Each structure stands twice: as C-alpha cells, then as structure tokens.
Amino acid sequence: MHFRDAKGRHLEGIIQDGVVVLEEDRTYRLALQLNQAARVECRGWLGELELEWDSASASFTLRTSYWVGTQSLRIQGPQGEQHLSVEVLPHKNKLRSEAWAHLLRDLDAWMPGTTVGQEGGRHGRVSHQGCDIAGVASVLGDLVPAFETALMSVLRSPKEQSVELWTEVPIHSVKQADRGTLRWLASHPNTYQGVRGYAESFGTGPVPRVPSRAWQGALDHAANRHVAWLTRQVVLKLRDTVECVQRGLQKTQSLDPDLEEWCKGRVRHLARGADDLEALLLETPLGAMTPEYASDSAILTFVDDPLYARVHAFGQLFLSPRFQLPADDAHLAAPVRPSYELYELWTFLALRRLLEELLPEARWSEDNTDTLRLFDESPHGASYTARWPGHGTLTLHFNLSFPGFLTRERKRSSRWSISKTRRPDLVVTWHPEEGPARWLCLDAKYRTDTRGIADAFESAHIYRDSLRWRDLGEQGRCAGAVLLVPTRLPQTEPWFEKSFRDEHHVGVFCLTPGQPPPPELIEWLRHTLLATESTAGG
C-alpha cells in the first residue's frame, strides 16, 4: 500500500517505523495494489469510521479533521486483515506536539471539559459535525466498566465526616476533662459533690457519670454526596443515550445491517450498565444521601484521595460536552471544538492567571464562564473581574461584541465598531479609582508561519482603528491592540519590537503553552493598562 494526496500525487515518508503519520485537516488516498477481481472485497476503518472505497482506483479516502492524537487503521482485503497505528500531528505551521500537549493539560486543569477537539480514543471523526451514531454509544459503553470499578473502590471504604456529640461516661474513664465538662460540673453541684465523694472513697458507692465530648464518623460527607450525584447523572446519561440511539435507528432507514445489529448490541450494553450502576449505588448508604454538586470540601477530597479522583475523572467523561445529545437523533452528533479555538480559550485563561500575578491583592470573580463549555458557534459573554481595593477594577472579557456602526444594537450599546460588527478574542478594561479608564484588545491567532501571522496581524490594527468605547480611553479608542501567537519567527521580528508598539500602539507577542509568559508582555500590560499604578506591596 502507499499514500497519495487529494490530487493523486504520491507521498513519501507517510509510514514511519510501522506507524502511519498524518497531518490534521487533510485528505489522503490510501492505494492498494490489487487485481480487478479482488477490488470489490476491500473494506477499511479509521477507528470505528468506515472509509470510502473507490474500486476504480483501488484506494480508500481517508480524511482527518481538526484533531491531534492517535488512532488505529484496519484494512480488510483478499490477503486478510491488516492493522496499522495512526498518529495525527498538527499542521507544520501550527503548534509543536509538545506545546499542544501542554495546552491540553492546562485546559483540563483550568476548566475541565473544554478540551474537546481531539479524537478521544477510538471513536468519532472529530470535526464540526462530531461523532456518528455509533461513536457515542461505543465510547460511553466502554467507559461503564471502568467507572463501575472506580465506584466500587469508593463504596468499599467511603469517606467519613467526624461529627461531634455529647455522651455520659463514668467519671473514672475521663482522663482529662475539657472546659465544657468542667463548666457542666460547676453548674450541677449535686453531681460535683458525688464526684468528690467518689474520689475520696476510691470507688465505693454508685459511679458518678459526667458528660464528655465524643466524635463519631458519619458518611454524610460532601464528597459522598457528590459521588451520589455524579453516579445518578451517569445513569441518566446512559439511559438518555439508549433512547436517543433507538430513535435514531428508527429514523435512519439506510443504516448498514451489520452496523444496525452492532448498535442494538451497544444499546443493550448501555442499558445493562445503567441498571448495574444504579443498583450498586442504592445498595449502599450513599444511595439514600441527598445528591449535590461538588463543593469546595468535595473538591479537596478529589485532589487528596486517588480513589475519589478516579471516580470523578471517569464521571466527568460521561458528562463531557463532546457526548452531548443533540436535538436531531438521526445524527447523534457530539459537539466539538476546533484546535484553533482551543488556543483562543487557552490564551483567555492564561491571561487571567497572568493578570492575577499583576494584581496580587485583588479579589476575583467570574461571570458567565460556564458558557465556555457550551459549543455555541459564537461563544461570548464570559468575563473575569478583579477588584483591587484602593486602586480600581479590572475586567477580562472573552469574545466581547462591538456592534456595527449601521446596526440597531449600536444605539443601545456603549461600545461599537465604526465599520461592521467585530468581536476581538480578548478585551481588558481598567477603571482606576482616580484618573481615566483604559482598555486593550488582544487577538489570539493559532498561526506560526510568516504568511499566517501577516494575515492575522491585520486584525490587531483593524481593532485599534475601528473599535470605540464610550468614556473609556482617549476618544473611546483602545490604548493598544496586540496579536498573541504561539511562535516568534525571524521574518516577523519587527512587529515584536517595543519601538514598533510604542509608535503604532499595535504589535505582536509570543505566548506559548508550556513556557512562561514573555516579560515584555507583562511590562506592556503594566505600563499600558495600569499606567503609573504599582502592583507591589498592595
């Protein structure tokens, strides 16, 4: 076999040490050397996705989309079945593999559930349409045994919360009376006289009993309540998936008979898994607890206890937006997030942490950040606000909209664009307690080649020239607009220089996952946004 590109040109070096190395968002032709009679018998799969076969050219069409990771390639031909490992790499003009891995780890740590965009194991062609009808059922079904095993480990030795109670104990069993016991004796003279008499007679007569504080373990722990909630959500997700797949099978008349039988088997597997998990929970005291979301106490338990952490990790996979059930049951698509959008989101959260270092005394709050986990076509509205007592208020916005000059929305908004509606990736505002307010625009572009950075740099000076915000900045203009890219190239070096930013109020900074933020970006934020404010010592 050999690989060709979409135009039929032969590609060298695709198979390296037995591994098929491909690039994301590309179309390949996998050609087999077969005689005419054998061409009708060939089938191939990338994971669970069956490849399109062209008998005329004796080749499969293999498409990758916006995902990076590993997969398996299976080819059935006249000579038997062949398995190959597949590794999909980012575009050469995008992030390196190491930086991409750092980006995904950061997002998983900062905002779990947002790293949708990778293929996640074996199933689904991750792109804008997500997994097919078989994908979601297969992934969730394979997760059931792992979640059940993790849940059983927790149920065998659940966390207990120490509960304080008072009990009466013989006086001779009290080794050291606490203040509460002594105060009780002082307010009960009859018992106190009995204690004195017992002590003087060395144990003759009735044994006086005094109250004593005791501690008793109780299963009503925040982590247990969240495990009960999480298990119920997993059961509901499995049953919703069963119903959705069943409705999809009824609507899809042209489904392959083998795939239809496979899906029916998966439905039985999911239903059995839901019943087993529900029975397992109800057989324990956790089944009678009031379910609740994860509180701070529960989160600390998940961090410290590996058994609880494992349950939480598997449970979150079931609730991941990549397996969100759509309105159209015929597709059962899992919403996904393209790789370039992941860099924008990573930049937003990374800048939030950078600003926190600049304002160590500030109190932070968040607004509408849960919408970042919803895969809307135009995610916007999320923000973080830092209130710095005695200095001012800073707000970081994600995808903030500036209505176009000719639109009706402009008349109702304090901000607008003098041309069409625009939505920069990041906007930072600073309202000092004394002095004029200021704001900045930052645009994140997932480009590392010269032409890509040049094209993306247009957005920086367009935002600087076209955006206005009433009562913010000089004549409503932003104090500066910059482009954030993951790589710094020699050909684009002038745009990174301080002299260029000072003269034109636009520029480019390099912000790479896995590397510390550049000092010049920190200095630019401090000087341009905070002006003469000092962040040292509060």
C-alpha positions as CSV (number, residue, x, y, z in Angstrom):
1,M,0.0,0.0,0.0
2,H,1.0,3.6,-0.5
3,F,-0.5,7.0,0.2
4,R,-1.3,9.9,-2.1
5,D,-2.6,13.4,-1.5
6,A,-6.1,14.6,-2.6
7,K,-4.7,15.3,-6.1
8,G,-3.3,11.9,-6.5
9,R,0.4,12.7,-6.0
10,H,2.5,10.1,-4.4
11,L,3.6,10.9,-0.8
12,E,6.8,9.7,0.7
13,G,7.5,9.0,4.4
14,I,3.9,8.5,5.5
15,I,4.7,5.1,7.1
16,Q,7.4,5.6,9.7
17,D,8.5,2.5,11.7
18,G,5.2,0.9,11.1
19,V,3.2,4.0,12.1
20,V,1.1,6.0,9.7
21,V,2.0,9.6,10.3
22,L,-0.7,12.1,9.0
23,E,-1.5,15.8,9.4
24,E,-4.7,17.2,10.8
25,D,-7.3,18.6,8.4
26,R,-6.0,16.7,5.3
27,T,-7.4,14.3,2.7
28,Y,-5.4,11.3,1.8
29,R,-5.8,8.4,-0.7
30,L,-4.7,5.0,0.5
31,A,-4.0,2.9,-2.6
32,L,-3.7,-0.9,-2.6
33,Q,-2.1,-3.0,-5.3
34,L,-4.9,-5.3,-6.3
35,N,-6.1,-7.0,-9.5
36,Q,-9.5,-6.1,-10.8
37,A,-11.3,-9.1,-9.4
38,A,-10.1,-8.5,-5.8
39,R,-11.2,-4.8,-5.6
40,V,-14.8,-5.5,-4.6
41,E,-13.8,-7.3,-1.4
42,C,-11.9,-4.4,0.3
43,R,-13.1,-2.6,3.4
44,G,-11.3,-0.2,5.8
45,W,-11.8,1.6,9.0
46,L,-10.1,4.5,10.8
47,G,-11.1,3.6,14.4
48,E,-14.8,2.8,14.0
49,L,-15.3,5.1,11.0
50,E,-15.6,3.1,7.8
51,L,-13.5,4.5,4.9
52,E,-14.9,5.3,1.5
53,W,-13.7,2.7,-1.1
54,D,-13.2,3.5,-4.8
55,S,-12.9,0.3,-6.7
56,A,-11.8,2.1,-9.9
57,S,-8.6,3.4,-8.4
58,A,-8.3,0.7,-5.8
59,S,-8.0,3.2,-3.0
60,F,-9.6,4.4,0.2
61,T,-10.4,8.1,1.0
62,L,-9.0,8.9,4.5
63,R,-9.8,12.3,5.9
64,T,-8.5,13.9,9.1
65,S,-10.0,17.0,10.6
66,Y,-9.2,19.4,13.4
67,W,-7.9,16.9,15.9
68,V,-4.5,15.6,17.0
69,G,-3.8,12.2,18.6
70,T,-3.5,8.5,17.8
71,Q,-5.9,6.1,16.1
72,S,-5.9,2.7,14.5
73,L,-6.3,1.8,10.8
74,R,-7.8,-1.5,9.8
75,I,-7.8,-2.8,6.2
76,Q,-9.7,-6.0,5.1
77,G,-8.5,-7.3,1.7
78,P,-8.1,-10.5,-0.2
79,Q,-4.9,-11.3,1.7
80,G,-6.5,-10.9,5.1
81,E,-6.8,-8.2,7.7
82,Q,-4.0,-5.7,8.4
83,H,-3.8,-3.3,11.4
84,L,-1.7,-0.1,11.5
85,S,-1.3,2.5,14.1
86,V,-2.0,6.1,13.1
87,E,-0.6,9.3,14.6
88,V,-2.2,12.6,13.5
89,L,0.1,15.6,14.0
90,P,-0.7,19.4,13.9
91,H,-0.1,21.4,10.8
92,K,3.6,22.3,10.5
93,N,2.5,26.0,10.7
94,K,0.8,25.4,14.0
95,L,1.9,24.3,17.5
96,R,4.6,21.7,18.0
97,S,3.4,18.5,19.6
98,E,5.0,19.4,23.0
99,A,3.2,22.7,23.1
100,W,0.0,21.2,22.0
101,A,0.2,18.6,24.9
102,H,0.8,21.4,27.4
103,L,-2.1,23.4,26.0
104,L,-4.5,20.4,26.5
105,R,-3.2,19.7,30.0
106,D,-3.6,23.3,31.0
107,L,-7.2,23.5,29.8
108,D,-8.0,20.2,31.5
109,A,-6.7,21.7,34.8
110,W,-8.1,25.2,34.4
111,M,-11.5,24.4,33.0
112,P,-12.3,20.6,32.8
113,G,-14.5,19.6,29.9
114,T,-13.2,22.1,27.3
115,T,-10.5,20.1,25.6
116,V,-13.0,18.7,23.0
117,G,-11.3,18.8,19.6
118,Q,-9.2,15.6,20.0
119,E,-10.5,12.3,18.9
120,G,-10.7,10.9,22.4
121,G,-9.6,7.3,22.0
122,R,-11.0,5.2,19.2
123,H,-14.3,6.7,18.1
124,G,-15.5,9.7,16.2
125,R,-14.2,11.7,13.3
126,V,-13.7,14.9,15.3
127,S,-14.6,17.9,13.2
128,H,-17.5,20.3,13.2
129,Q,-20.1,17.5,13.0
130,G,-18.6,15.3,15.7
131,C,-19.2,11.5,16.2
132,D,-21.6,9.4,14.2
133,I,-24.5,7.4,15.7
134,A,-22.2,4.6,16.6
135,G,-19.5,6.7,18.2
136,V,-21.2,8.0,21.3
137,A,-22.7,4.6,22.2
138,S,-19.4,2.9,21.8
139,V,-17.4,5.4,23.9
140,L,-19.8,5.6,26.8
141,G,-20.3,1.8,26.8
142,D,-16.6,1.2,27.1
143,L,-16.4,3.6,30.0
144,V,-19.0,1.8,32.1
145,P,-16.7,-1.0,33.4
146,A,-14.0,1.5,34.3
147,F,-16.5,3.8,36.1
148,E,-18.1,0.8,37.9
149,T,-14.7,-0.4,39.2
150,A,-13.8,3.0,40.4
151,L,-17.2,3.4,42.1
152,M,-16.9,0.1,43.9
153,S,-13.5,1.1,45.3
154,V,-15.0,4.2,46.8
155,L,-18.1,2.4,48.1
156,R,-16.0,-0.2,49.9
157,S,-14.3,2.5,52.0
158,P,-16.2,5.7,51.7
159,K,-15.0,8.9,53.4
160,E,-16.4,9.7,56.8
161,Q,-17.0,13.1,58.3
162,S,-16.3,13.5,62.1
163,V,-19.4,14.5,63.9
164,E,-19.2,16.0,67.4
165,L,-21.7,14.6,70.1
166,W,-22.0,14.5,73.8
167,T,-22.3,11.4,75.9
168,E,-22.3,10.4,79.5
169,V,-19.4,8.3,80.7
170,P,-18.2,7.0,84.1
171,I,-16.0,9.5,85.9
172,H,-13.1,7.1,86.1
173,S,-13.0,6.9,82.3
174,V,-12.3,10.6,81.9
175,K,-8.6,11.0,81.7
176,Q,-8.7,14.8,81.1
177,A,-11.8,16.9,81.5
178,D,-12.2,19.6,78.9
179,R,-13.7,23.0,79.6
180,G,-17.2,22.0,78.7
181,T,-17.2,19.1,81.2
182,L,-15.8,21.3,84.0
183,R,-18.4,24.0,83.3
184,W,-21.1,21.4,83.4
185,L,-19.9,20.1,86.8
186,A,-19.8,23.7,88.1
187,S,-23.4,24.2,87.2
188,H,-24.5,20.8,88.7
189,P,-23.4,20.9,92.4
190,N,-25.1,17.6,93.3
191,T,-23.1,15.7,90.7
192,Y,-20.0,17.6,91.7
193,Q,-20.4,16.5,95.3
194,G,-20.9,13.0,94.1
195,V,-17.6,13.2,92.1
196,R,-15.8,14.4,95.2
197,G,-17.3,11.7,97.3
198,Y,-16.4,9.0,94.7
199,A,-12.8,10.3,94.6
200,E,-12.5,10.3,98.4
201,S,-13.9,6.8,98.8
202,F,-11.8,5.4,96.0
203,G,-14.6,3.9,94.0
204,T,-17.2,2.8,96.7
205,G,-20.8,3.5,96.0
206,P,-22.5,4.4,92.7
207,V,-20.2,5.6,89.9
208,P,-20.9,9.2,89.0
209,R,-21.4,9.9,85.3
210,V,-20.4,13.1,83.6
211,P,-20.9,14.5,80.1
212,S,-18.0,14.1,77.7
213,R,-17.4,15.2,74.1
214,A,-17.1,12.4,71.6
215,W,-16.5,12.2,67.9
216,Q,-18.3,9.7,65.6
217,G,-17.7,9.1,61.9
218,A,-20.6,9.8,59.5
219,L,-20.9,9.0,55.9
220,D,-22.7,12.3,55.2
221,H,-19.6,13.8,53.6
222,A,-19.6,16.4,50.8
223,A,-17.5,14.1,48.6
224,N,-20.0,11.2,49.1
225,R,-23.0,13.4,48.2
226,H,-21.2,14.5,45.0
227,V,-20.4,10.8,44.2
228,A,-24.1,10.1,44.6
229,W,-25.0,13.0,42.3
230,L,-22.4,12.0,39.7
231,T,-23.5,8.4,39.6
232,R,-27.1,9.4,39.1
233,Q,-26.0,11.7,36.3
234,V,-24.1,8.9,34.6
235,V,-27.1,6.6,34.9
236,L,-29.3,9.3,33.3
237,K,-26.8,9.9,30.5
238,L,-26.6,6.2,29.7
239,R,-30.4,5.9,29.6
240,D,-30.8,9.1,27.5
241,T,-28.2,7.7,25.1
242,V,-30.1,4.5,24.8
243,E,-33.3,6.3,24.0
244,C,-31.6,8.6,21.5
245,V,-29.9,5.8,19.7
246,Q,-33.1,3.8,19.5
247,R,-34.9,6.8,18.0
248,G,-32.0,7.4,15.6
249,L,-32.1,3.7,14.4
250,Q,-35.8,4.1,13.7
251,K,-35.2,7.3,11.6
252,T,-32.2,6.0,9.8
253,Q,-33.6,3.6,7.2
254,S,-30.4,3.2,5.1
255,L,-28.2,2.1,8.0
256,D,-25.8,-0.8,7.2
257,P,-27.4,-4.1,8.6
258,D,-24.2,-5.0,10.4
259,L,-23.9,-1.6,12.0
260,E,-27.6,-1.7,13.0
261,E,-27.0,-5.0,14.8
262,W,-23.9,-3.6,16.4
263,C,-25.8,-0.5,17.6
264,K,-28.6,-2.7,19.1
265,G,-25.9,-4.7,21.0
266,R,-24.5,-1.4,22.3
267,V,-28.0,-0.3,23.4
268,R,-28.3,-3.5,25.5
269,H,-24.8,-3.0,26.9
270,L,-25.6,0.7,27.9
271,A,-29.0,-0.3,29.5
272,R,-27.4,-3.1,31.5
273,G,-24.6,-0.8,32.6
274,A,-27.1,1.9,33.8
275,D,-29.1,-0.7,35.8
276,D,-25.9,-2.1,37.4
277,L,-24.6,1.3,38.4
278,E,-28.0,2.3,39.9
279,A,-28.3,-1.0,41.8
280,L,-24.7,-0.6,43.1
281,L,-25.4,2.9,44.4
282,L,-28.8,2.0,46.0
283,E,-27.3,-1.0,47.9
284,T,-25.1,1.4,49.9
285,P,-25.8,4.3,52.3
286,L,-24.7,6.7,49.5
287,G,-27.9,5.8,47.7
288,A,-30.0,7.5,50.4
289,M,-28.0,10.7,50.5
290,T,-29.1,14.0,49.0
291,P,-27.1,14.4,45.8
292,E,-25.3,17.7,45.3
293,Y,-22.8,19.4,43.1
294,A,-19.1,19.4,44.1
295,S,-18.4,21.8,46.9
296,D,-15.0,23.1,48.0
297,S,-14.8,20.3,50.5
298,A,-15.6,17.7,47.9
299,I,-13.0,19.1,45.5
300,L,-10.3,18.9,48.2
301,T,-11.2,15.2,48.7
302,F,-10.9,14.6,44.9
303,V,-7.5,16.2,45.0
304,D,-6.2,14.3,48.0
305,D,-7.8,10.9,47.6
306,P,-6.9,8.9,44.4
307,L,-10.0,6.7,44.7
308,Y,-12.3,9.6,44.7
309,A,-10.3,11.4,42.0
310,R,-10.7,8.3,39.7
311,V,-14.5,8.3,40.1
312,H,-14.6,12.0,39.4
313,A,-12.4,11.7,36.3
314,F,-14.4,8.9,34.8
315,G,-17.7,10.5,35.7
316,Q,-16.7,13.8,34.0
317,L,-16.0,11.9,30.8
318,F,-19.6,10.8,30.7
319,L,-20.8,14.4,31.2
320,S,-18.3,15.8,28.7
321,P,-19.9,18.1,26.1
322,R,-18.3,16.0,23.4
323,F,-21.1,13.5,24.1
324,Q,-23.9,15.9,24.5
325,L,-27.1,14.5,22.9
326,P,-28.3,16.7,20.0
327,A,-31.9,17.6,19.0
328,D,-31.5,15.6,15.8
329,D,-31.4,12.0,16.9
330,A,-30.6,10.8,13.4
331,H,-27.1,12.1,13.7
332,L,-26.3,11.9,17.5
333,A,-23.5,14.3,16.9
334,A,-21.1,15.3,19.6
335,P,-20.3,19.0,19.6
336,V,-16.6,19.6,19.3
337,R,-14.2,22.5,19.4
338,P,-11.7,23.1,16.7
339,S,-8.0,23.2,17.6
340,Y,-7.6,26.8,16.7
341,E,-10.4,27.8,19.1
342,L,-8.7,25.8,21.8
343,Y,-5.7,28.2,21.5
344,E,-8.1,31.2,21.9
345,L,-9.6,29.7,25.0
346,W,-6.2,28.7,26.4
347,T,-5.0,32.3,25.9
348,F,-8.0,33.7,27.7
349,L,-7.4,31.5,30.8
350,A,-3.6,32.0,30.6
351,L,-4.1,35.8,30.6
352,R,-6.4,35.5,33.5
353,R,-3.6,34.0,35.5
354,L,-1.1,36.5,34.3
355,L,-3.3,39.4,35.4
356,E,-3.8,37.7,38.8
357,E,0.0,37.9,39.3
358,L,-0.1,41.6,38.3
359,L,-2.8,42.3,40.9
360,P,-1.9,40.1,43.9
361,E,-4.2,42.0,46.3
362,A,-7.2,41.9,44.1
363,R,-10.4,39.9,44.7
364,W,-11.5,38.0,41.6
365,S,-15.0,37.0,40.5
366,E,-16.3,35.4,37.3
367,D,-19.4,35.8,35.2
368,N,-20.9,33.5,32.6
369,T,-17.8,31.4,32.3
370,D,-19.9,28.2,32.1
371,T,-20.9,29.2,28.6
372,L,-17.3,28.4,27.5
373,R,-18.2,24.7,27.9
374,L,-21.2,25.2,25.6
375,F,-20.2,24.7,22.0
376,D,-22.1,27.7,20.6
377,E,-21.0,28.8,17.1
378,S,-20.0,32.2,18.6
379,P,-19.1,31.7,22.3
380,H,-19.0,35.1,24.0
381,G,-20.1,36.8,27.2
382,A,-17.6,35.2,29.7
383,S,-15.6,37.5,31.9
384,Y,-13.4,37.7,35.0
385,T,-13.4,40.8,37.2
386,A,-10.7,41.8,39.7
387,R,-11.5,44.4,42.3
388,W,-8.4,45.9,43.8
389,P,-9.3,48.0,46.9
390,G,-7.9,51.5,46.8
391,H,-6.8,51.2,43.2
392,G,-9.5,50.2,40.8
393,T,-11.4,47.4,38.9
394,L,-10.1,45.3,36.0
395,T,-12.2,43.1,33.8
396,L,-11.1,40.5,31.2
397,H,-13.7,39.7,28.5
398,F,-13.9,36.8,26.1
399,N,-15.3,37.4,22.6
400,L,-16.9,40.7,23.5
401,S,-19.1,42.0,20.7
402,F,-18.8,45.5,19.2
403,P,-21.9,46.2,17.2
404,G,-21.5,47.6,13.7
405,F,-22.0,51.3,13.1
406,L,-25.1,50.9,11.0
407,T,-26.8,48.3,13.2
408,R,-29.6,48.9,15.7
409,E,-27.6,47.4,18.5
410,R,-25.1,50.3,18.4
411,K,-27.6,52.8,19.6
412,R,-28.2,50.7,22.8
413,S,-24.5,49.9,23.4
414,S,-21.7,51.9,24.9
415,R,-19.2,50.3,22.6
416,W,-19.3,49.9,18.8
417,S,-17.3,49.5,15.6
418,I,-17.2,52.3,13.0
419,S,-17.5,49.6,10.3
420,K,-19.1,46.2,10.7
421,T,-19.7,44.2,13.9
422,R,-16.4,42.9,15.3
423,R,-15.6,40.5,18.1
424,P,-12.0,40.5,19.4
425,D,-10.9,37.4,21.2
426,L,-9.9,39.2,24.4
427,V,-10.6,42.7,25.8
428,V,-9.2,44.0,29.1
429,T,-10.7,47.1,30.8
430,W,-9.2,49.1,33.7
431,H,-11.3,51.5,35.8
432,P,-9.0,53.2,38.3
433,E,-10.5,54.9,41.3
434,E,-8.7,58.1,40.2
435,G,-7.9,59.0,36.6
436,P,-9.2,58.0,33.2
437,A,-10.3,54.5,32.4
438,R,-8.4,52.5,29.7
439,W,-8.9,49.3,27.7
440,L,-6.9,46.9,25.5
441,C,-7.6,44.5,22.7
442,L,-5.8,41.2,22.3
443,D,-6.4,38.7,19.5
444,A,-5.1,35.1,19.7
445,K,-4.1,33.5,16.4
446,Y,-3.1,29.9,16.0
447,R,-0.6,30.6,13.3
448,T,3.2,30.0,13.2
449,D,4.1,30.6,9.6
450,T,5.1,34.1,8.2
451,R,2.1,34.4,5.9
452,G,-0.3,33.3,8.6
453,I,1.0,35.8,11.1
454,A,1.0,38.6,8.5
455,D,-2.7,37.9,7.7
456,A,-3.6,37.7,11.3
457,F,-1.8,40.9,12.2
458,E,-4.4,42.8,10.2
459,S,-6.9,42.2,13.0
460,A,-4.8,44.0,15.5
461,H,-4.6,47.3,13.7
462,I,-8.2,47.0,12.5
463,Y,-9.3,46.7,16.1
464,R,-7.1,49.7,17.1
465,D,-8.6,51.8,14.3
466,S,-12.2,50.8,14.2
467,L,-13.4,50.0,17.8
468,R,-14.8,52.6,20.2
469,W,-15.9,52.5,23.8
470,R,-17.7,55.5,25.3
471,D,-16.0,57.0,28.3
472,L,-13.0,54.6,28.0
473,G,-9.7,55.7,26.7
474,E,-8.8,58.7,24.6
475,Q,-11.8,59.4,22.3
476,G,-13.0,55.9,23.1
477,R,-10.1,54.2,21.4
478,C,-8.2,51.3,23.0
479,A,-4.8,52.1,24.4
480,G,-3.3,49.3,22.4
481,A,-4.1,46.3,20.3
482,V,-1.8,43.3,20.0
483,L,-1.7,39.9,18.4
484,L,-0.9,36.8,20.5
485,V,0.8,33.9,18.6
486,P,2.5,30.7,19.8
487,T,5.7,31.2,17.8
488,R,8.1,34.0,17.1
489,L,9.7,34.0,13.7
490,P,12.8,36.0,12.5
491,Q,10.9,37.2,9.4
492,T,8.2,38.9,11.6
493,E,10.6,40.2,14.3
494,P,9.9,43.9,13.7
495,W,6.3,43.5,14.8
496,F,7.5,42.1,18.2
497,E,9.8,45.1,19.0
498,K,8.9,47.6,21.7
499,S,9.7,50.5,19.4
500,F,7.1,49.4,16.9
501,R,4.4,49.1,19.7
502,D,5.3,52.5,21.1
503,E,5.0,54.2,17.7
504,H,1.9,52.4,16.4
505,H,0.1,51.2,19.5
506,V,-0.1,47.7,17.9
507,G,2.2,44.8,18.0
508,V,2.7,41.0,18.4
509,F,3.6,38.9,21.5
510,C,4.6,35.3,21.7
511,L,2.5,33.3,24.2
512,T,3.3,29.6,24.0
513,P,1.8,26.8,26.1
514,G,4.3,25.2,28.4
515,Q,6.5,28.3,28.5
516,P,6.4,31.3,30.9
517,P,4.8,34.4,29.5
518,P,7.3,36.8,28.0
519,P,8.5,39.6,30.3
520,E,7.7,42.2,27.7
521,L,4.0,41.2,27.7
522,I,3.9,41.6,31.4
523,E,5.6,45.0,31.2
524,W,3.3,46.1,28.4
525,L,0.2,45.3,30.4
526,R,1.5,47.0,33.5
527,H,2.6,50.2,31.6
528,T,-0.2,50.5,29.0
529,L,-3.2,49.4,31.1
530,L,-2.3,50.1,34.7
531,A,-0.2,53.2,33.7
532,T,1.6,54.5,36.8
533,E,-0.1,52.1,39.2
534,S,2.3,49.9,41.1
535,T,1.4,46.3,41.9
536,A,4.0,45.8,44.6
537,G,3.0,45.6,48.2
538,G,-0.7,46.2,47.6
